[in-house]
């Protein structure tokens, strides 16, 4: 596994380094710590760029020292460019499997800060992305057994998320709560595909509703089978609640005091993103804990 840590001088980046250093990883995992010197507004001042490069080199060297373990391969890079593009481009060149980056907290301003760089990674990265977020009343997740929410709808991207969780080691005592929402809007979309009539027979509504419930139950059963085969503890509870998947996942994360949410990315682009929104992006922006989006 190849993990790219995108850091700056913020407290959020210190949380990223700490989390990556403590969390168990598969054997032979490789790390690369990257800092981008943002040249926006500084292109005409090479002295400032050079000074920021020296600061960046100190940041990545210190991070590499904290990540160091016997036999662990770590590299560092200081890039010059625009962070929104540079990290994703380097991740592609290095063939990273996962980018870990920090969140600047909660609230409107925090979401704006997240949106400026981390949100760009969610949209453009060629690999999975984890937004590391510290719980206000908890130590970082890897300092204790983790409570992980795994959201699935049975799609190919969701199956990739399930397999990713199943393939990795987690702190001793960790448990995974699988969830697949039965989305009311999905019924409307199904019917819209069949007929332009605004009135539908009750029997047809029942059939579509039952199919939505069956799909959710099947997705959960498949995920449970994969996780249990990997000897990962699956938490009990209502795994197929009714509602918008964004609200369902975020509400559960708060109620269960989750440490990490894992879900697949459907890769919406352009007009699809505008019309449909992105469940994974919404969860990443508003979650009270870390969020990992699997590609």
C-alpha positions as CSV (number, residue, x, y, z in Angstrom):
1,X,0.0,0.0,0.0
2,X,1.3,3.5,-0.9
3,X,0.1,6.3,1.3
4,X,0.6,10.0,0.5
5,X,0.4,12.5,3.4
6,X,-0.4,16.0,2.2
7,X,0.7,18.4,5.0
8,X,1.2,22.0,5.9
9,X,2.1,23.8,9.1
10,X,-1.4,23.5,10.7
11,X,-2.5,21.6,13.7
12,X,-4.8,19.6,11.4
13,X,-1.7,18.3,9.5
14,X,-0.1,17.3,12.8
15,X,-3.2,15.1,13.4
16,X,-2.7,13.5,10.0
17,X,1.0,12.7,10.8
18,X,0.0,11.3,14.2
19,X,-2.8,9.2,12.8
20,X,-0.6,7.7,10.1
21,X,2.2,7.0,12.5
22,X,0.1,5.1,15.0
23,X,-2.5,3.3,12.9
24,X,-1.6,-0.3,11.9
25,X,-1.0,-0.7,8.1
26,X,-0.5,-3.7,5.9
27,X,3.1,-5.1,5.6
28,X,5.4,-3.3,3.2
29,X,3.3,-0.1,3.2
30,X,5.2,2.9,1.8
31,X,4.8,6.5,2.8
32,X,5.4,9.8,1.0
33,X,5.1,13.1,2.9
34,X,4.3,16.0,0.6
35,X,4.2,19.7,1.2
36,X,3.2,22.2,-1.6
37,X,4.6,25.7,-1.7
38,X,1.7,27.7,-2.9
39,X,3.0,30.0,-5.6
40,X,-0.3,32.0,-5.8
41,X,0.8,35.6,-5.7
42,X,4.4,34.8,-5.1
43,X,5.6,33.9,-8.6
44,X,7.3,37.3,-8.9
45,X,9.1,36.9,-5.6
46,X,11.6,34.0,-5.9
47,X,13.1,34.8,-2.5
48,X,9.8,34.1,-0.8
49,X,9.4,30.9,-2.7
50,X,12.8,29.7,-1.6
51,X,12.1,30.6,2.0
52,X,8.8,28.6,1.9
53,X,10.6,25.7,0.4
54,X,13.1,25.6,3.3
55,X,10.2,25.7,5.7
56,X,8.5,22.9,3.8
57,X,11.6,20.8,3.8
58,X,11.7,21.1,7.6
59,X,8.1,20.1,7.9
60,X,8.3,17.0,5.8
61,X,11.6,15.9,7.5
62,X,10.0,16.2,10.9
63,X,7.0,14.2,9.7
64,X,9.2,11.5,8.2
65,X,10.9,11.2,11.6
66,X,7.6,10.7,13.4
67,X,6.5,8.1,10.8
68,X,9.8,6.2,11.0
69,X,9.6,2.5,12.0
70,X,12.1,-0.3,11.4
71,X,11.8,-1.5,7.8
72,X,9.3,1.3,6.8
73,X,10.0,3.1,3.6
74,X,9.4,6.8,3.7
75,X,10.1,9.5,1.2
76,X,9.5,13.3,1.2
77,X,8.8,15.9,-1.4
78,X,8.4,19.6,-1.4
79,X,6.5,20.7,-4.5
80,X,6.1,24.2,-5.9
81,X,2.7,25.0,-7.5
82,X,-1.0,25.2,-6.7
83,X,-2.0,22.8,-3.9
84,X,-5.4,22.1,-5.4
85,X,-3.7,20.5,-8.4
86,X,-0.2,19.6,-7.3
87,X,-1.2,16.9,-4.7
88,X,-3.5,15.0,-7.1
89,X,-0.9,15.2,-9.9
90,X,1.9,13.9,-7.7
91,X,-0.4,11.1,-6.3
92,X,-1.0,10.0,-9.9
93,X,2.7,10.0,-10.7
94,X,3.6,8.1,-7.6
95,X,0.7,5.8,-8.0
96,X,-0.6,6.4,-4.5
97,X,-3.4,4.2,-3.1
98,X,-4.5,6.7,-0.4
99,X,-4.1,10.4,0.2
100,X,-4.4,11.5,3.9
101,X,-5.0,15.2,4.5
102,X,-6.3,17.3,7.4
103,X,-9.5,19.1,8.1
104,X,-9.4,22.5,9.7
105,X,-12.4,21.7,11.9
106,X,-16.1,22.5,11.9
107,X,-18.3,25.4,10.9
108,X,-18.7,27.5,7.8
109,X,-15.2,28.8,7.7
110,X,-13.8,25.4,8.2
111,X,-15.8,24.0,5.3
112,X,-14.5,26.9,3.2
113,X,-10.9,26.0,4.2
114,X,-11.6,22.3,3.5
115,X,-13.2,23.2,0.2
116,X,-10.1,25.1,-1.0
117,X,-7.7,22.1,-1.0
118,X,-9.1,18.9,0.5
119,X,-12.4,19.2,-1.4
120,X,-10.4,19.5,-4.6
121,X,-8.6,16.3,-3.7
122,X,-11.9,14.5,-3.1
123,X,-13.0,15.6,-6.6
124,X,-9.8,15.1,-8.6
125,X,-7.5,12.6,-6.8
126,X,-6.8,9.4,-8.8
127,X,-7.0,7.3,-5.6
128,X,-8.8,7.1,-2.3
129,X,-8.8,10.1,0.0
130,X,-9.1,10.3,3.8
131,X,-9.9,13.6,5.6
132,X,-8.5,13.2,9.1
133,X,-10.6,14.9,11.7
134,X,-9.9,14.9,15.4
135,X,-12.9,14.3,17.7
136,X,-13.3,17.2,20.1
137,X,-13.6,14.9,23.2
138,X,-11.5,12.0,22.0
139,X,-7.8,11.2,21.3
140,X,-7.0,10.4,17.7
141,X,-8.7,7.2,16.5
142,X,-5.7,5.0,16.4
143,X,-4.9,5.6,20.1
144,X,-7.8,3.2,20.9
145,X,-10.1,0.6,19.3
146,X,-11.8,2.3,16.4
147,X,-15.6,2.6,15.7
148,X,-15.9,2.5,11.9
149,X,-19.0,3.2,9.9
150,X,-19.0,1.4,6.5
151,X,-21.7,2.7,4.2
152,X,-22.8,0.6,1.3
153,X,-25.4,0.5,-1.4
154,X,-24.1,-2.7,-3.2
155,X,-22.6,-0.7,-6.1
156,X,-19.2,-1.4,-7.5
157,X,-17.7,1.6,-5.6
158,X,-19.3,0.5,-2.3
159,X,-17.9,-3.1,-2.8
160,X,-14.5,-1.5,-3.3
161,X,-14.9,0.2,0.1
162,X,-16.0,-3.0,1.8
163,X,-12.9,-4.9,0.4
164,X,-10.6,-2.0,1.4
165,X,-11.8,-2.2,5.0
166,X,-11.6,-6.0,5.0
167,X,-8.0,-6.0,3.6
168,X,-6.4,-3.8,6.3
169,X,-5.4,-4.3,9.9
170,X,-7.2,-2.1,12.5
171,X,-6.4,-1.4,16.2
172,X,-7.3,-4.3,18.5
173,X,-11.0,-4.2,19.6
174,X,-12.1,-2.2,16.6
175,X,-15.6,-2.8,15.2
176,X,-17.4,-1.9,12.0
177,X,-21.1,-0.8,11.8
178,X,-22.5,-1.5,8.3
179,X,-25.2,0.7,7.0
180,X,-27.3,0.8,3.8
181,X,-30.1,3.4,3.7
182,X,-33.4,2.7,2.1
183,X,-33.7,6.0,0.2
184,X,-37.2,7.3,-0.3
185,X,-36.1,9.3,-3.3
186,X,-34.9,6.2,-4.9
187,X,-38.5,5.1,-5.3
188,X,-39.3,8.2,-7.2
189,X,-36.4,7.8,-9.5
190,X,-37.3,4.2,-10.2
191,X,-40.9,5.1,-11.2
192,X,-39.7,8.1,-13.3
193,X,-37.8,5.6,-15.4
194,X,-40.9,3.6,-16.0
195,X,-43.6,6.1,-16.7
196,X,-44.3,9.8,-17.0
197,X,-47.7,9.5,-15.2
198,X,-47.9,11.4,-11.9
199,X,-50.2,8.7,-10.5
200,X,-48.9,5.1,-9.8
201,X,-50.8,2.0,-8.7
202,X,-50.4,1.1,-5.0
203,X,-49.1,-2.3,-6.0
204,X,-46.4,-0.8,-8.2
205,X,-45.3,1.4,-5.3
206,X,-45.1,-1.6,-3.0
207,X,-43.0,-3.5,-5.5
208,X,-40.5,-0.7,-5.9
209,X,-40.4,-0.1,-2.1
210,X,-39.8,-3.8,-1.4
211,X,-37.1,-3.9,-4.0
212,X,-35.4,-0.9,-2.4
213,X,-35.5,-2.6,1.0
214,X,-34.2,-5.9,-0.5
215,X,-31.3,-4.2,-2.2
216,X,-30.3,-2.5,1.0
217,X,-30.5,-5.8,3.0
218,X,-28.5,-7.7,0.3
219,X,-25.8,-5.0,0.3
220,X,-25.5,-5.3,4.1
221,X,-25.4,-9.1,4.0
222,X,-22.7,-9.1,1.4
223,X,-20.6,-6.6,3.3
224,X,-21.0,-8.6,6.6
225,X,-19.9,-11.8,4.9
226,X,-16.7,-10.2,3.6
227,X,-15.8,-8.5,6.9
228,X,-16.5,-11.6,9.0
229,X,-14.4,-13.7,6.6
230,X,-11.6,-11.2,7.3
231,X,-12.1,-11.7,11.1
232,X,-13.3,-8.1,11.6
233,X,-15.9,-7.5,14.3
234,X,-19.3,-6.3,12.9
235,X,-21.4,-4.2,15.3
236,X,-25.1,-5.0,15.7
237,X,-27.9,-2.5,15.1
238,X,-30.4,-1.3,12.5
239,X,-28.3,-1.6,9.3
240,X,-31.1,-0.5,6.8
241,X,-32.6,2.7,8.1
242,X,-34.9,4.8,5.9
243,X,-33.8,8.2,4.7
244,X,-31.3,10.2,2.6
245,X,-27.9,8.4,2.8
246,X,-26.2,11.7,3.7
247,X,-28.4,12.3,6.7
248,X,-28.5,8.7,7.8
249,X,-24.7,8.3,7.8
250,X,-24.0,11.7,9.6
251,X,-26.7,11.1,12.2
252,X,-25.3,7.6,13.0
253,X,-21.7,9.0,13.2
254,X,-22.9,11.5,15.9
255,X,-25.0,9.1,17.8
256,X,-22.5,6.2,17.8
257,X,-19.5,8.6,18.3
258,X,-17.7,7.1,15.3
259,X,-14.0,7.5,14.6
260,X,-14.1,6.9,10.9
261,X,-16.6,6.7,8.1
262,X,-15.7,4.7,5.0
263,X,-17.7,4.9,1.8
264,X,-17.2,4.5,-2.0
265,X,-17.1,7.3,-4.5
266,X,-19.4,7.1,-7.5
267,X,-17.2,9.6,-9.3
268,X,-19.9,12.1,-10.2
269,X,-18.6,14.7,-12.6
270,X,-19.9,17.9,-14.1
271,X,-23.7,18.2,-14.5
272,X,-24.2,14.9,-12.6
273,X,-22.6,16.4,-9.5
274,X,-24.7,19.5,-9.9
275,X,-28.0,17.7,-10.2
276,X,-27.4,14.7,-8.0
277,X,-24.9,16.0,-5.5
278,X,-22.2,13.8,-4.0
279,X,-23.0,11.7,-0.9
280,X,-19.3,11.1,-0.3
281,X,-18.4,14.7,-0.6
282,X,-21.3,15.9,1.6
283,X,-20.3,13.4,4.3
284,X,-16.7,14.4,4.1
285,X,-17.6,18.0,4.6
286,X,-20.0,17.7,7.5
287,X,-18.9,14.6,9.4
288,X,-17.9,14.9,13.1
289,X,-15.0,12.4,12.5
290,X,-12.5,11.3,9.9
291,X,-13.9,10.2,6.5
292,X,-12.3,7.9,3.9
293,X,-13.6,8.0,0.3
294,X,-12.6,4.8,-1.6
295,X,-12.0,4.8,-5.3
